[in-house]
Amino acid sequence: MSGITALVLAGSRQGAADPLAVAGNVSHKALLPVGGQAMILRVVTALRASGRIGRIAISIESPQALAPIIGLLGDVEILPAASGPSKSVAEALDLLGAPLLVTTADHALLQPEWVRQFLDDQPADADLAIGLAERKAILAALPNTRRTYLKFSDGAVSGCNLFYLRTLEARRAVVLWQRLEALRKQPLHMIAAFGVWPLIRFATGTLSKRAALKHIGRKTELAVGAVEMKNGLAAVDVDKLQDLELVEELFRTGRI
């Protein structure tokens, strides 16, 4: 099969019911209808329509949850989700191999051209690349939106839920992600795991994006890069009710 393998993370965090899933009366947030279609269906459709993806796998705890839409999803593989997203990615990388494009089921606005741009603009020889959108691009697309930004000395950015693991060695970055995920409620241990000096520089606004990526590369012995997404809407996912309302409005007004 030609084309890149894509992994869609659709699991729920272990031991916690997602508020949006509960509000929408669905088992998983991935099944929440947005613009008349389940979010995960929109993501899978965009991946397939990009013309660059040859194999699609969905990571979810219960394959039965997808039963209502399995006929619409087409040829996909279902993988059991692990206890958290980082572990799910690690297990999928072991099974599916590299290169591996990773995105999330709540990336409801995902467009085929974004997938193509992300893959076409990959940094040369990077083991791992992350999709980012500059604040100016986000505000150009959504002037009144309030997003969460990482503020670097050379500009503020927001993540786009797009990751490209070009080599199997990228698993080392996933292992670091697992450590940080496990320590998310222990800030002092998290600082120790990631490094004190870069966090001080980040907190004081003196850390650049390039320096941050280089630090991750040193910690993992990888070449780590970023792809700046041209459309600021690529940074919009559906994490909370306000996001859902925003995305519904974009579909309703034909802005996406």
N, C-alpha and C positions, 0 to 999 in steps of 0.2 A: 504493500500500500504506500503510495507516495504522499508527501505532505508531512507536516509536523504533528506530533501528538499533543493534545490539549487536555488539561485536567480542570474540571469545574468543581470547586469546593462548595458542597451543598449541605453539609452536616450542621447540626446544632451543638453548641458547646455542652459538654457532658454535665448533666445534673442541673441544667438551667433551661427553663422554657423561654423561648424568644417572645418578647411582648408583642411584636408585630404578628407573629404566627398565631398567638392567642387571640389577638384582636380580630384577625382575619379568619378565625375558625379553620385554620389549616394546621397540619402536623409540623410542617417546616416552613420557615420564611421563604425558602426557594419556590414554594408553590403559590405564594401570594400573587393574585392577579394584578397586573399593572398594565394599563392601556388595553384591558381585555384579554391579556395572555399571562400565564404564569411566568414569573421572572426568569426561571431557569430555562424555559422554552425560548424566551427572547435571546438569552445568552448563547444557547446551543445553536440557534438559527443564525446568529451573527457570526459565530465561529465558522460554521459550515459555509456560509455565503462569502466569506473572505477569500475562498479559493486556495488558502494556504494550509488548511488543517486536514489531515488524512485520517486521524483517529481521535475520538472524543471519549473521555472517561469521566464519570461523575462519582464523586466521593460523598456518600451519604450513609447514615447508620442503618437505615431500613430501606431496602430496595422496594418493598411493598408501598412505600410512601409515594413512589413515582407511578404507581399503577394507573391513576386516572389520566395521565398524559403520556404514558410510555409509547403509545402508538404514534404520537406527534413528534417525539424526540428523535425518531429514526434509529439509525445504527449507532448505539452508544454502549459502552461497557459500564457496569456498575461495580464500584469498589466499596468495601466497607470502610466507613469513616473511623478514624482513630479518636482518641480522647481529646484531641485539639487539632487545629488546622495545620500547625507545623509538623506534627507527627503524621498526619494524613498525607502531607506532601512528601515527607521522607519515605513512607511506605509505598506511595505511588511511584516515586522516582526509582526505587528498587525494582518495582514490578514492570514499569513501562519503559524505563530507560531514558536516555537523553538524546536529543534535546526535548525539553518539555516546557510548554507554555502553560502557566497557571493563572487562572482567574477565579472569580467567585460568582455564585448563583445570584447574588443581589446586585450584580452590575447590570441593572435592567436597561440602561441606555446604550449598552455596548453596540457599536456599529462595525460592519465588515471593514470599512476603510480605516478604522482605528487599529484593528488587528493587523492589517497590512502595513500601516505606518510603523507600528511597534516592532514588527519583524524586520521591515526594510531598514530601519534606522538603528539596528543593533550595533553597539560598539564593537569594533574589530577585536576578536580574541578574548572577549569578556566571558568568564565562566558563568556569571550571573548578571542579569540586567533588570532594572526596576523601572516601571513606567511612572513618570512624575508629570504634574502639570504646574506651571508657574501661576502664581496668584493673578498676574495681569491677564493671562489667558482665561482663567476661570471667571474673573470679573467681566471680561469682554463678553463671555457667553451668558453670564448670569450676574448682572450688575448689583442686584440686591441680596445675593446669597451670603450666608454666613457659613463658612467651611472651617475645618480644622487645618491649620497650616503648621509646617515645620519651618521655623524662621532661621535662615542661614545668613551669613554676612553678605552673600551675593544674591539674596532674594528669598522669598518665601515660596514654598511648594506644598502641594498636597499629593498624596499617593493616588494611584489610579487602578489599584487591584489588578495589575498586570505584571507578571514576573516571567522571565525567560531563563531557564536553567539549561545552558548550552552544553555543559559537560556533567558527567557523573560526579566530578569533584565538587560541584556546587552543593552537594549534600552537606558539606561542612558548614555552609552558611545556614542551612536548614537546621542543623544541630545547634548552632548559636541561637537561632530563633527559638528553638525548643527550650533552651536554657533560660532565655529572657522571658518566655511565656510562663514557664514554671515559677519564675521569681517575680511575677508582676505585682504581687502583694507584699514583696520584700524589697523596697527601694534600695536599701543599702547593699544588699547582695546583688541586685541588678547593676548598680554602679560598679561594683567590684568585677562583675562578669564582663561588662562592656568596656570599662576603663574610666578612671576618674577624670583625667585631663581632657579628653574629648567632650565629656559631658559638661565640664566647667566652661570650656570654650563655647559649646552650644548655648548654655544658659546665659552667657555674657554676650552673645551675638557675634562672636569672633570666629566661628567655625564655618567654613565654606562648604558647599555641597561636594565639591571635589575632594576636599580634605576628609569629609565624613565617609565618602565611599572608599577612599584609600585606607582609612582606619579599619573599616569592615574587612577590606581586603587583607590587611596585615593580621587581623585577628583570626581570619579563616584561611590564610595563605591562598587567596583566590584573586583573580582579576574581576573587579566588580565595577559595573557601569550603570548608567541611567539613560533612559530615552525620554526626551521632553515631548510630551504629547501636544499636538498643535491645537486640538479642540479642548477647551477647558471643561466641557461637559464630561470628558473621560474621567474626571475626578469625582463624579457624582455616583454614589451608590445608595442603597436603601437600608440605612442602619436604624432609623427612628421614624416616628410618625411624620415629622416635618419633611424628611426626605421623600417619603411616600407621596405626600401631598404635592411636593415640588415636581416629582417625576410625572405624576398624573397630570399636572397642569401642562407640562411640556408636551406630553402626548396629545392632550385635549386641544391645545392651541397649534399643533402641527409644527412645533419648533424642533422636533427630532424625528 
